[in-house]
């Protein structure tokens, strides 16, 4: 298979250079015509070489997890940087092109996130244990894109800024507003909206570990009478709210459920209500989820193109009153998570094992690079059934944000 993979790599590496140490101890350097990063890889057995020929999107991560593929004289991040940058080459790897085309045809099934399947998918990642996430998250347990007004903020400060940035858009201009938090995580957003804005918040999640943790946090903060958390699928909502916020949950909805999701938003809002959806997206056309990421990290997950999102929204009668694109904010967030995880990596090995730790560090490195070199971004979409729910201009957002953060 070396004779098959070699020509593939020669065609694949257009920018930078890749040095390969083969199982037979020979070395080949693949030099691209364009400038770019330099990296090396050691393929330790013939099975690893064969798997990279047949299904590179899945096999590369698995080979790293199994220890039969190792970065050579570079870091994992360096190696992934080179490969993910060159993967944007339209010609690419023929096997991966065919695999991606097949995934696209099947993506309706892959992302068929029924109520039962959604709960299983959430448990796969979010119920791994709070001790794992304590290794790298901020003090408020925000597991989504932070907001860096200057790019120099600490993780804690940037996550705090993210919450106030979102709150400013929701026009929380009077106490007692009923707010729904869809996919509430460990409860940080709900608690902030209650404590700092006087809202009455209901948070819903499908993660039993997050639910118990969030409820305890509300109790400890003395906010149990103002914030409640429920184990509930968004499709089972039966009441209306003045405001809805959803941060980092839309990626788990699935393309076949977009219209139903936004119909649920519309039906759950009061006539002049406002909803904010914060999600990972892609800047290019509709695509598919990497098979390794789908299998090991976020089963059923997908980062949509804006065209897919707007197409669904326009069928529901909702107004898009604002849309903001956050480009490198998540790359910066994940870079900090990577550093923090690496510093406490032995604890992750002790909790699980070496293979799990390799899986998680692979996930964090690949996720960061998706935002740096593969067109991923975050979008914040503001929605309302009413044309007049928010003021004429965005000034109200800026004024509200400055009043809470003191920013100039």
N, C-alpha and C positions, 0 to 999 in steps of 0.2 A: 504493500500500500504506500510505501515511501515514494515509489515511482509515480503514483497517482497524486498524492498530496503535494509533492514538490512543485509540479507545474501549476497546480491550483494556487499555491502561495506566491509563485512568481507572478502570476496574473493579478492576484489579490492585492499585494503590497504596492500601492501606487505612491504613497507618501511615507517618508522615513525609511527605516530598515529593520528587518527582523532576522535575528540569528537563531537557527534551529540546531539543537544538539539531538541527533536521532538515537534510537535505541541501539544502533550498531556502533555508537561512539563517533560517528562522522559528524561534521558540522557543515551547514550550508547557510550562507547569508543571502537574504532576499532584499535587494536595494530598490526602492521606488525612485521614479524619475523626479518626484516633487520633494521638497524639504518636509521634514516631519520628525516625530519622536523616534528614538531608537530603543529597541528592547530585544530580549532573547527569551527562548523557551526551551526547556528540556523535556522531550517526550521519552518516557522511560520504558515503554513497551509497545509491541506491535498492535495490541488491542486499542491503545489510545490513538495511534495513528489511524487505524481503520475507522474508529468512531468519528474522528474529525472529518473524514472524507464523507461518511454517510449522513451525519446529522450534526454539523458543527454547532448550531445554535443551542442544542441540549448538551452535547458531548463535552464541550470545552469546560463548562462549569463542573460537570460531574467528574471529569478527569482531575481537575484541581482538587475537588473535595476528596477524591480517593488517593491523592498523592502521587498519581502517575504522570502528572503534568506539573512542572514547577517553573516559575520565572527564573531566567538565567541571567545573572549579573544585573538584575534590575528588580524593582518591586512589582507586585501584582498590579498595582495601579498603573505603572509604566507600561506593562504588557497589554493590559486592557485598553489603555489610551491608544496605543498604536493600532490594535485590532479594531476597536470600535470606530476610530476615525476612518480607517480604510473600508469598514463595512458600509459606509455611506456612499461608496463607489457604486454607481448604478449597475455596472457589470457584475461586481461582487463575486460571490461563490455560487456556482450553478446549483449545487445541492441545497444550499440555504435558500436560494431563490425559489426553487421548486417546493421546498418545505414551507416557506412563507406563503406561497400561492395556495398550497393545500390548506394551511392554517386559516387563510382568509376565507376560503370556501366554507370551512367548518366553524368559523368563529361564532356563528349564531348558537351552535351547540356548546362550544367551549365556554361561552359566556351566558349560557342559559342558567341564570341564577335564580332558581325558584326559592321560595321561603326556606325550605329545608336545606337546599344546597348552599344558600347564602350563609346560613348559620354554620354549616360545616366549613365553608371557606374562611369565615371570620375566625373560627376556633383554630384553624390550621396555623394562623400567624399570630393573632392577638391573644390567644390563650396559652402561649408558650411559657408564661410565667412572668410575673411582675419583676422578679429579680433580674431577669435578662435585660429588660428595658431600663432598669435603674442603672445599668452600667454606662449608658450613654445619653439618656434624655436629660433635659433641663429639670429644674426643681419643680416645675408645674406639670411635668409629664406631657408635654406637647409633642405628639408624634406626627407632625406635618410641617410643611414649609414655614420657616420663620421669616420675619420681615426685617431687613437691614436698611434703615434709612440712609446710613453712610457707608455700610459695608464693614465697619470696624466694631460693631457692637458685639458684646459677649452673647453666647447662646441664650442665657437667661433673659437678657435685655431684649434681644431680637424676638424671642417668643412672646414676651410681654407686649412688645410693639405690635406684633401680628394681631393679637387679640383686640387691641384698641383700634388698630387700622380697620379691622372688620366691623367692630362695634360702631365706628364713626359712620359707616355706610348705611347701617340699619336704622338710623334716625331714631335712636332711643331717647326721645325728647321729653318723656314724662315717666315717672315711676309707675310700677304696677303693670307694665306691658307684659302680655303673655307671650313667651318666646319658646319655640321648639328647637332643640338641638338634635339634628339627625346624625347619628354616628358620633356620639358624645365622647368617645374615648374614655380617658380616666377622669373626665369631669372638669378640667381646667377652664374651658371656655364658659361653660354654664355657670360655674362659681364666680368667675369674673363678671359676667353680665349681671348676676344677682347682686354681688357685693358692691361693684363700682357704678352700676347703672340703675339699680333698684328694680330690675326685672324679676318677674316670676317665671322660672325656667323649668321646662320638662326636657330631660335628656333621654334619648333612646339609643340602645345599642344591642348588638347580637352577641357580644362577648360577656360571658358570665364572670370572668376574672375582672374585667374592667368595671362591670356593674357593681360588684361588691366593693371594689376599691373606691369608686366614685361616691357611692352611698356613705361609706365611712368618712370620706373627706368632707362631704356636706355636713355630716353629724359633727365632726371635729371643728368645723368652721362656724358652727352655730347657725347654719343656713338650711337645715333640714325642712323648716317650714316654708322656705322660699324656693327651694330647688328639690326636685325629685327626679329620680332616675328609674327607667323601666327597661325590661328586656322585651323589646318590641320591634318587629319589622315595620318599615315605613309604610308598607302596603296595608297595614292593619290600623292606621290612624282613623279615628272617628270624630275628632273635634277640630275646631278652628283656633288659629293663633294670630296674634298681631304681627309677629315676626317669626321668621324661620332662618336658622343658620345651619349650614352643613359644611364641615371642614374635613377634607380627605376621605370622604365616604363615596362620592360619586364614581370614583375609579372602580368600585366594586359592584356597580349597578348592572353593567352588561348592556351592549348595544341594543339588544332586543327589548330592553325594558325602559329605554330612555323616555319614550312618549308617556308610558304609565307613570314614571317617576315625576315628570313635570306636571302631569295631570293631578297627581297626588299633592304636589306643592300648591297648585292652583286651588284645589278643593280644601286644603288645610289652612289657607290664608283667609283672613277677613277681607271684605271688599277693597279696603285701602291698605292691606298688609304688604309687607316687604320681605323678600327672601334673598339671602346671599348664599351662593354655591361656590365653594372654594375647592378646586380640583386640579390634579395634574392633567396636562393636555399635551398635544403634539402640534408643532407648527406646520407640519406638512399634511399630506393627504391621509385619509383613513388607512389604518394598517392593522397589525396584529401584535399580540404580546409575545415576547421572546419565550420559547418553550421551556427553557430552564427556569425563568422567573415564574412562569405559570405553574410549573410542577412543584417547585420548592418554596416559593415565597408567597405569591399572591394568586392562588388558583381562582380562575374566573375573573381576574382583574384585567383592566384595560385602560390605557390613557387615550382619550378620544381626541380626534381632530375637531377644531371649532365648528367646522361645517356639519359634523354629525350632531353636535350639541344644538346649534342654532336651528337645524332642520327639525329637531324634535320639539324645541321650544315653540316654534312658530305654528305648530299644530294645536297648541293648547290655549291660545288666547292670552298668554302672558306677555307683558311688556318687558323688554330688556332695557332697563333704565340706566345701566352702566356696565361696562366690561373693562377690566384692567388685566394686563398681562405682566406677570412677574417672571422675569427671564432667568437671572442667575441667583436669585434668592435661595432656591432649593439646593442648588449646587453648593453654595456656601454652607447651608444648614447641614447637608450630608457630610461635607468635608469635616466639620466639627464632630459629628457623630462618629465618623471613621477614626478620628484621632482619639476620641474618648474610649471607643470600643477597643482599639489597639492597646491602649494603656492598661486596660483591665481584662485583656484577652484570657489570661490564665484562669480567671474566675469563670468565664464562659465555658472553658474546657472542663473545669471542675463540675459545673452545673450539668453539662451535657457530655460532650466528648470532642476530640480533635476534629472529627469530620464536620460536626455541627459548627464549630468555630470557623472552620475554613469556608463553609457555606455562607455564614453570616458576613464574613469579611469580603467574600466575593460579591455578595448582594450589595453591600454598601459602596464598594468601589465602582461596580457597574452602574448602580443607580446615580451616583454623582456624575459619572461620565455621560450618561444619557442626557443630562441637562447641559453639559459643557460642549459636547461634540455631536449629539444626535437629535437636536431640535426639540427636546422636551422642555416644557415650561409649566408654570401654574397660571390658571386664570381665575378671576373672581367675577362672577356674574351676578348682577343685581336684578331681581325680577319682581314684578307686581301685576296684579290684575287691573290696576288703575293707572291711567295715564298721568294722574296728578298726585300720586302717592308721595313723590319726593319733589323738592324744589326744582326750579328751572335750571340751576347750575350746580356744579359739584362743590361749590364753596362751602355748603353746609357740612360736608365731610371733613374738609380741611379744618374748619372752625372747631368741630366737635373733637377731632383728633388732637389738636393743639391744646384744647382746654383740659384734656386728660394727661397729656404727655409733657406739656410745657415746651414743645418744640417750636422753633421760630419759623 
